[in-house]
Amino acid sequence: MTRSLHFNWELRGSGWAMCRIWDGATKHRDMVSYCTNALADLLKGVTGLYGLHDIQQFSFDLEPAEARWVLHRRSDNVHIAIRRFPDMSTSFDAPDGKGTLVWTSTRPRTSLAHAVLMAAEKVRRTHGEDGYLRKWGLHAFPTTELETLRYLHLAVDDCALQH
């Protein structure tokens, strides 16, 4: 398994973001809606991998579909599974197995944390916190969530990449 993992979060139009993840072999992308606090949920999910729980889960609203991310920590690695459900308004209590598996990869936690951290920082550098709120609409830039992930990633992971 290589350590390589790439992640991109790009605001598009008003209330939309293009989310891309790729591991050198396979790629996945979704157009994510502002109906949830998606970037904050992503940051909290990755941050949760530093805690006591081995599984973190969050969803992105694709209007109407749901992209449910399930992160399963296994030692220093994370198994990432993205499942698609046809309608977020009816799938909130559906078991993960009912969704269609659309992307999966296992990578070191440090690679996932670093990629998500860098993508969120790029969004903040590009738009600023005020510009993010104007473009995203319903939710402020998740500064606290970003800083919490940064702290844990730098304190716990042995990441040799530039920060």
N, C-alpha and C positions, 0 to 999 in steps of 0.2 A: 504494500500500500504506500503510495506516495503521500507526502504531506500537503501537496498543492490543493488549495481550495480558493475559489474566487467568488466574490459576492458583490453585487451592485444594486443600489437603490437610487432610482432617478425619478424626481418629480416630473410629471408630465401633465400639462394643462392644469385645470383647476380641480383639485380633489382626487388626483390619480397619481400612482407611482408605478414605474416598471421595476419589478423585482427579478433579478437574475442570479442564478447560482450555477456554478459549473466546477467540476473536479478534474478536468484534464481529459476525461473520457466521455462524460455525458453532461448535458446542459438542461436547465429548466428555467422557464420564465412565466411570470404572471403579471397582469395589469391589476393592481391592487387599489381598492376604493378607500376613500376617507371615512367611510361609515364606521370603521373601528379605528382605534389608535394603533395602527399596524406597526409602525416603526418602534414605538414604545413596547408593544407586546413582543416583538422580535428581540429587542435588547433585554427585556426582562426574562424571556425564555432562555436565552444564552447565558445570562447571569445566573439563572437558577441552576445551571450545571455545576456551579461551584458550591452548592449547598448539599443538604442531606438527601435530597430526592434525586433518584437516577433518571427519572422521566420528566420531561418538560413538554408542554403542549400549548399551542396557540393557533389561532386561525386568522386568515385574511379573507375579507369580503371581496369577492370578485364581481358582485352584482350580476346575476343572483347566486352564482356558485360560491362554494367555500373551498379554500385551500388550507387544509389542516396540516400543520407541521408537528411531527412527533420526534423529539430529540431524546435518544436513549443513551445515557452515559454508560460506557463499559470500560472501566479502568481509566486510562488517559484518552480513550477514543470516544467518539460520539457517532452513533448510527442515526442518520437523518432520513426520515421518511416523510414525503409529502403526498397527501391523499386528497383527491378531489371528490367533492360531493356536489350534486346538481343544484341544490338550493339551500343557502345558508339559513334561511328562515325556518326550515324544517329539519335540518341536520344537526342542530346544536347538541342534541342528546344521543345521536347515533353513535354506535361503537366505531372505533377507528377502522375495523375490518370491513365495514360496509362501504367505505370510500374506495375509489379506484386509486391504486398506487401509481403515481405519475413520475416520481423521481426518488431515488434512494442512493445513499453513499455513506461510507464510514470513513471518518477522518479524525485526526487528533483534535482534542478540544481546543488546544492552543491555535490551531489553524482556523477553526470555525470562529472562535472569539476574535482573533485578529482580523479576519476578513470582514466580519460584521462591524467591528469597531471602526475600521478604516472607511467603510462605506458610509456609516452614519456621520463620521467626521467630515467626509467629503460633502455630504448634503448640507451640513452646517456651514462649512466654508463657502460653498457655492451660493447659498440663499440667505445665510444669516438666520437668526432665530425669528425675527420679525417677518422676513421674506418667506420662511417656511410656513408660518401660520397663515399668511396671506394666500399662499398657493395650496396648502393642504386643507385649510378651511376650519375644521371642527376642533383640532387638537394642536396645542403648542408643541414646539420642538421638545423632544424628551431628553432634556439636559441632565436631569438627575439620573435617569436610567443609563445614559451614555457614560457619565462619570463613574457610576458604580461599576459598570462592566470594565472600564479602563483600569480602575483601581485593582479589581480582582485579577484581571488578566496580567497586569504587570507584577503584582505581588505573588501570584501563585504559579503562573506558567513560566516555563523556561523558553521564552520566545526570543529568537535571535534576529527577528525582522525589525526593520526601522519603525519607530513610533513617532 
